[in-house]
């Protein structure tokens, strides 16, 4: 039917193998490697956003700092003591100077803090 040379047959086999491999990767990424998605109703999502108000780290007390995720009473007290000893924070990144706040914790709260 098709008069193909040996070289042409090898190329067709190689291209077919790459196509099958690409489809396998696509299937894996689509069906197996997807992160879990949490479905939230619009009303619940709106409540979550409204409950998370920004915290001014230059004026908030320890109880205000505790509303931030990952900040407990001890760390909130450390932040207030650092601010008292060193003055107001000029940059959000200055919060990392407080003992107990590493890069991961800072990344979690940086969008929830403000400086005024």
Order of alpha helices (4+ residues) and beta strands (2+ residues): alpha-alpha-beta-alpha-alpha-alpha-beta
